[in-house]
Amino acid sequence: MQQAVPETQPSSGSDAGLLPAEMGPRADEPDLAFHLGVAHDPAFPTSVGELEKRMDFDWSILDEARKIVSGARMRQYGPPEDCFVKIGRMWGALLGIPDIPPRTVCHMMTGLKLVRDVFEPNRDNTVDAVGYELCATKFGS
């Protein structure tokens, strides 16, 4: 199954009539833009620095989640690997189904935080959701 390729404007150069995937990356564009099919979009950042400026994330949330997962929560509930396995066993037993895999438990906990954040957005929900997803990385892909 082929992916849809964005349409391009015809140009007068040697690339005339070619789709982005056929043109290849230009020297002034990152390969990422080319592979995402946005190489033709002048609004797409052309450098990592420009991309980071546009993203303007609150990286302290990631730092806080990392510290909580590896510090306070580990002291409170034990290692995430053990905790999420036990939660998966409990949920499976309550539902009368096989154990829920720990990675799935992490995603389900993230879902809980997302629902709460829709009701009342706050930093705690975001930090916890990021923390659950960090824990999910312990269980493979």
N, C-alpha and C positions, 0 to 999 in steps of 0.2 A: 504494500500500500504506500503510495507516494504522498508526501506532505504537500499541502498547498503552498505555493511560493507567491509572495507578494508581487503585485504588478509593479512595473517600473515605467518611468517616463523614457521615451526614446531619446537617445542622445546622438550627436553628430560624430562622435569619436568611433574608435574601433569596437567599442562595446555596444554599439547601436543594436537594439532589439534583443540583447541578451538579458536574461534574468539574473538577479544577484548571485545565485548559486553557481551560475555559469561564468560570471565575470571574475570571481576570485577577489581576495582582499586587496585594497589599495595600500600603498606604503604608509599613508597617513591615517589608516583606520585600524583599530585593534581587531584581531581575528574574532574576538567574541562578538562584535557587532555584525561581522559578516555571517557567522554561523547562526546568529539569532534572526537573520533576515532583515536587519534594520540598517545595513550598511548604506543604504540610499537615503536614510533619514537624517537631515541636517541637525535635528534636535538631539540626536543621540550623542552622548559624550564621547570625545575622541581620545581621552586619556584616563588613566586610573585616578589621577588627582581630581580631574573634573567630575568624574563619576562619584567619588567620595564626597565632594562638596555638595553635589545635588542630592545625595542620599541623606545627609545630615541626620543620621540616626543618633539616638541617645545610647551610646555604647556602654554607659555605666550600668544599664539594665543587664547586659550580658555579664559584666563583671560581678554584679551583685548576685545574679542567679548562680554563677560558678562558685562564689564564696559560700552561699547558702547550701548548695548541694553537697559541697565537699567539707563543710564545717558544721553549722548548726543543725541541719536536717540529719546529717550522718550521725551526729551525737544523739539526736533525739529519737531517730527511727532505725538506725543501723545502716549498713551499706545498701545503696539503691538496688544492687543486684538481688540481695536477699528480700528486701522489702517488696519490690514489684513482683517477684515470683510468688510471695505469700499472698499478695493482693489478688493476683491472677487465680490462685488456687481457691481463695475464698469466694471470689465472684463466680467462678465456674461452679463451685458447690452450691451457692445460693440460687443460681440459675438452672442447676441440673444439667450442666454441659461440661465438656472437658475443660481443663485449666485454660485460662486465657493467657496467651504468651505475654511475658513481661514488657516487651516492646509495645504491644497493643495496649497494655494497661497504661503505659506512659502517654500514648496518644489519646486515650480516653480521658485521662486526667487533664491533659491539655484542653480537650474539648470542653470539659467542665469549666475550666478557667475562662475559655472564650465565651461561653454562654453567660457566665457571671459578668464578664467585662462588657457584654452588650447591654446588660441591665444597668450596671453601674461601673463605667470605665474608671480604672485606677491603676496605679503603678504596680501594686501588689499582684493583681491578676496577671499582668504582663510578665513580671519577674518570675512568678510561679510557672506560667506556661513555658517560658524559655527554659526554666530549670527542668521541667518534665521532659522537654525535648532533648536537653543535654543528657539526661538519664537514659533516654531511648537509644542514644548512640552507643551505650554500653552493651546493647543487645544485638548488634550487627545491623545489616541493612535488609 
